[in-house]
Amino acid sequence: MSSVPPPHDAAADDGARAPVPWDLSVVVAHLDVSDAEDVLRSLSGRLLDAGAVDLDFPEALRIREQQYPTGLPTPIPTAIPHADPEHVLTPGLAIASLARPVPFGEMGGSGGTVDVRLVVMPLLTDARAHLTALQCLMGLLRDRSAVEDLLAAADDDELAERASSRLAGGTVDPGPTTNGTESNGTESNGTESNGTESNGTEMDGTEMDGTEGESA
């Protein structure tokens, strides 16, 4: 597992709790799959092997993606599939470049699809961190040159190195590991921050409709 080096955090200067850098739980370069469900199965299996998620994670991930598609029409199409925090044992991030474009349902419920080249899966144990995490990742995924750089990685190790470098500029507090401890003084009790979806909340022109920022 690769760890992202901790950058300077302006939020900490303001007295806010400092974010925890992303740990790269699973990294796969040029993943050769046939469809979106195959992507989810492949990454879920690797995450299970790594002990990062529970046994219910793969099905929870599949169902959530069906209900709330996460394909993004970014300059180079990407997807950010994720499951509810209750299924995550160790916070982190899974990332995969795809050997060929794979159609994912477009976020927002339009019924259309986007041909995804890069999949980034946040693994969070704190429901309150979901929307913040997605907003953090969106900055990277909207950057064509950054995504092109990740897609150009020749193998898993190179992709991990490039992803760590790119992600070092944006971190969130993903929550605690599931050992009953608190994360930076704030206990993660599995509850939603307000029980509502983030429908209608735009992020620089890309709506987060249906992503349920509080992981409903």
VENFEN-V796023 format. One line per field, one symbol per residue. ss: DSSP state (2 for helix, 1 for strand, 0 for the rest). psi: psi as a letter, one per 40 degrees, with the letter a starting at -180 (. if undefined). burial: 1 if it has 24 or more other C-alpha atoms within 12 Angstrom, else 0. A space follows every 50 residues. Layout:
BEGIN
ss->???
psi->???
burial->???
END
This chain:
BEGIN
ss->01100000022220000001001111111110000222222222222220 00100022222222222000110000011000002221000111111111 11111100000011111111111000222222222222222002222222 20000222222222222000010000000000100100000000000000 0110011000000000
psi->hihhhhihhddddeeihiihihhhdhhhhfhhididddddddddddddde feiidedddddddddddgiehhfidhhiigiiiideehdhiahhhhiidi hhhihhiefeeiiighdhhhhhhiehdeeddddddddddddehddddddd dehdadddddddddddedehiiheiiigeeiihfehhheeiideeiifhe higfehifheegdeg.
burial->11110000000000000111111111111110101110111111111100 01110011011101111111111101111111111111111111111110 11111111100011111111111111111111111111111100011111 11100100111111111111111111110000100001010100001100 0000011111111111
END
